[in-house]
């Protein structure tokens, strides 16, 4: 095998298979969500009602959130801050009252 061929073949090895695998997700409880986003339960449910936060998934009657969706929401908040647009937060609405 020539070196260029070897490099191309190496790129198709286990490392690229891991990179191509879909991200794993897990369902997390409210306490974890509160810890991750820095808001309490009431504020989180208000943002859900206002369509500003991911909705929970009901599992055996308990609310759980996709960790990936929470991570994406956090990233969206950072992006909105960086471009100067507000995605919305409970503090914004309370300040107007």
RABEL-V879870 format. One record per run of one state. SS is the DSSP state (2 for helix, 1 for strand, 0 for the rest). FROM is the first residue (numbers start at 1). LEN is the number of residues. If there is no record, write none. Layout:
ss=[SS | SS]
from=[FROM | FROM]
len=[LEN | LEN]
This chain:
ss=[0 | 2 | 0 | 2 | 0 | 1 | 0 | 2 | 0 | 2 | 0 | 1 | 0 | 1 | 2 | 0 | 2 | 0]
from=[1 | 3 | 12 | 14 | 21 | 27 | 29 | 30 | 38 | 41 | 50 | 57 | 60 | 62 | 67 | 84 | 90 | 97]
len=[2 | 9 | 2 | 7 | 6 | 2 | 1 | 8 | 3 | 9 | 7 | 3 | 2 | 5 | 17 | 6 | 7 | 1]
